[in-house]
Amino acid sequence: MRPPDPRTVRSRDAALASARELLVEQGLAGLTHGAVAMRSGISRATLYRLWPEPTDLVRATITWHITLAQSPPTGDLRADLLTELTGTRAMLHQPASEQAMRVLIERAAVDPKFAAVKEALYRSGTRVVRSILADAVTRGDLPADLDVDLAVDQLHGPLFFRRLVAHRTFDLDYVQAVVDDFLRCRSAKTPHQQGSL
């Protein structure tokens, strides 16, 4: 398999960096091929070749945005969960990314293309947490019969509900409480023991 053309990689990365800036500044409304071309200096033809549909550009940009907010797991279960959920909290409190999530959820209910984008972003956004949980099961830090999908819901659900449904802000103490409550319910070790592994 031939490696990707370095010029294509450079163009893609430059375009995504500009697209992410537009997303942060203007939300989904500002995320168009034309706006990205103007911001990045990459031609529209190149952008359409990389992302033929507007939803392709949306998915690539938000995936890039999520990836930059994620950190490699360290093996410390509590600390790793706190790091990931702290990143989620930041995105939920950033006006443009919060609004993008709301728009995606609304459009996904009526547009199959946006529904596919939402599903892809859900998988991308929970990928690291799933890996943290799976590794913890392997190490014996979490039960062998852990339902990972349910665990993801229990960790992320309170954050999304409080911000997107209840329209309330929350601080890092709230994130810590969610993680510690999860660990108390799912592990024989106490949260502080988890943090000292």
Salt bridges, closest charged atoms under 4 A:
ASP5 OD2 - ARG7 NH2 3.04
ASP13 OD1 - ARG12 NH2 3.04
GLU21 OE1 - ARG39 NH1 2.90
GLU25 OE1 - ARG39 NH2 2.81
GLU53 OE1 - LYS113 NZ 3.60
GLU98 OE2 - ARG102 NH2 2.77
GLU98 OE1 - ARG163 NH2 3.09
GLU119 OE2 - ARG123 NE 3.35
ASP141 OD2 - ARG139 NE 2.78
ASP141 OD1 - LYS189 NZ 3.60
ASP149 OD1 - ARG130 NH1 2.78
ASP180 OD1 - ARG78 NE 2.66
